[in-house]
Amino acid sequence: MQNSIKQYSIGELLDGRYFYIPAYQRGYRWTAKQVEDLLRDLLCFANDEKKDFDFYCLQPIIAKPITDTAKMQTLFKGIDSQSLAEKGCWEVIDGQQRLTTLFLLYKYLMLKKGWDEETLAEEEDGKELYHIFYATREESSDFLQSLSLDALNSDSSNASNIDHFHMLGAFKTIDEWIKTSGKEINARYNLGKGLDAVRSPIFELLNGMRDTKTGSVQVLWYELAENSDNSIREFQKINTGKLKLTDAELVKGLFLQSKNFSHGAQFIDKNILAAEWEMVENTLHANSFWYFLQKKGVDMANRIDLIFTLIYKRHRLSNIPEERHAEELAIIDKEIQDPRKSVIFRFFYDMLEGLQGKELQKKVAETWAEVMDTFRRLDDWFYTPRIYNYIGLLSQCDEDIVNHLIYYDTKIDDSTSQEEFISYLKDRVKFQLRSVHLNEDGIIDLKYKQRSLVFKTLLTLNVHLVNMQNTKFNSVSEVYKFPFDVLNEQNWDIEHIDSFSTNKLKKDEDKSEWIHTALHDLGSSLPEDALIRINELVKSKLYNQAITIIKDFANEEEENEDVKNSICNLTLLDSQTNRSYGNSLFCTKRKIIIDRLMKGVFVPIGTQYVFSKLYDPSGTNRSAWRQDDMNNYGRHLTDLLKDYLTVED
């Protein structure tokens, strides 16, 4: 039997057939945007004028028939063998994302019509929604089948596994889109605003057959010969030149192949491996875990890819001198980014290729043990606050985690203490700050234009302040962890404590707004004669003179740009707060910071210290940030970070 290509309508696939999604396929991962794009295309096509028998074409589906009775019963557990034979069974090589999304959409439309399977068969000439079985998450089939409208009111974050999380998210996206964008599209077509007027055209389109005059949704059906003996290889060939699966998803297929467990659980149990895979995947899915390992803004389509990447890098670097690691890692990273190479998958594929029987199962067990050892090492670090804090800091400095794993594997054992590893991490922080120098007054000499180094330095300050809390307790009791996930979510940046310069206010309306805000925040502290004078100047549009008077009474000094651009006048702040106070007076900024703290917004501890004036030894002036404050802040900053600085004699 040869490979063949056909064209089917979705209506023709609604015959109750069974689809099997093998282990090498990624889990369901369509985003809200992908779901919305499909819905928009379908509704617009349904509403547009078109030729008779016209159709909307989806991307191809690649499948392989399953006719062996024993194999059917193994893959589709609990299903009557006669039903399997009558309806037909298919291994989906490519297309499960579209099939799952269409299943969710069709299920939703049926539920909204109040139809069950019997009603569908009666009303739509014997149609039956197809069934999808997933090799690695058997419960996902039941999850899809049991979906009800009640699921729309459930919390997606409570989904029992990551596939359910994305499936439920897509289900909710369908409902929300139809209620909003779908109604808007129908209004543009003058087709009414009722929700049924949105749902019905899509439902009719999906039910359309190739000979349906009013149109249908069709798909190219690429059918592999049943005797094709390597679905993974076929899958790789098919995906060449388009968005590919991640290496981890292909590696998953390697680990979970049935032949790996032909000797039962002598070396490793398939169910345990699958459960551990899901546990690792779900742990990495949590941002609190992910962003102590990755720089802010960095993500992966499948985060478990990180574990396999670390193992690959560790093996690649095993025979490379340490002084060449950085050079080699640059080469490795470039190779990994090349989608044509699939270097991670190929590494594991080559490791298992050619092995049979017990030898294969033993190698799978050994390799999976390395996966779990790597994950557990990261997990141990996550639950050890000072180690977590330093590794998170170094991750934000773009250091590769594999370097820390290699050091730990080669230098740390039962005879060494945790403090030795912490000392190593502190040395790495010192390396990151190696370009920080002191000025003639012995204060850190950094300018705003050195943004990357300023950010590292201020982030180090905040991590150090958190670790200071931990060192007040013994290592068993340390509890304070820096929120690197919040750092990513809030998008912190470098901000001037005292406004860079009111000279930056070029437009009259900006100057007027600045004056209005300043007068409000200074309140009754301004003498009446000064207030009268300021109002006169504003009426005459002499804004600069009014600003000068206000700054004098607020005890703000117009320092030169060089001073205001030094690290002594810089702190970290989330982008929303940063935008909210612009060039305001220090007292205005302080009020905004306090207000956001009171509302539960996280503000970096170093920034809290600045606006609480904890660096002011006199403790007298809380409303201004002057030269003395900058000097005090600079001295404290330098003193706190002395262990991380390379100071020349």
Buried (B, 14 or more C-beta within 10 A) or exposed (E): EEEEEEEBBBBBBBBBBBBBBBBBBBBBBBEBEBBBEBBBEBBBBBBEEEEEBBBBEBEBBBBBBBEEEEBBBEBBEEBEEEEBEEBBBBBBBBBBBBBBBBBBBBBBBBBBBEBEEEEBBEEBEEBBBBBBBBBBBEEBBEBBEEBEEEBBEEEBEEBEBBBBBBBBBBBBBBBBBBEEBBBEBBEEBEBEEEBEBBBBBBBBBBBBBEEBEEBBBBBBBBBBEEEBEEBBEBBBEBBEEEEBBBBBBBBBBBBBBEEBBEBEEEBBBBEEBBEBBBEBBBBBBEBEBBBBBBBBEBEBEBBBBBBBBBBBBBEBBEEEEEEEBEEBBEEBEEEBEEBEEBBBBBBBBEBBEEBEEEEBBBBBBEBBEEBBEBBEBBBEBBEBBBBBBBBBBBBBBEBBBBBBBBBBBEEBEEEEEEEEBBEBBBEBBBEBBEEBEBEEEEBBBBBBEBEEBBBBBBBBBBBBBBBEEBEEEEBEEBEBBBBBBBBBBBEBEBBBBBBBBBEEBEEEEBBBBBBEBBBEBBEEEBEEEBBEBBEEBBEEEBBEBBBBBBBEBBBBBBBEEEEBBBBBBBBBBBEEBBEBBBBBBBBBBBBBBBEBBEEEBBBBBBBBBBBBBBBBEEEEBEBBBBEBBBBBBBBBBBEBBEEBBEEEE
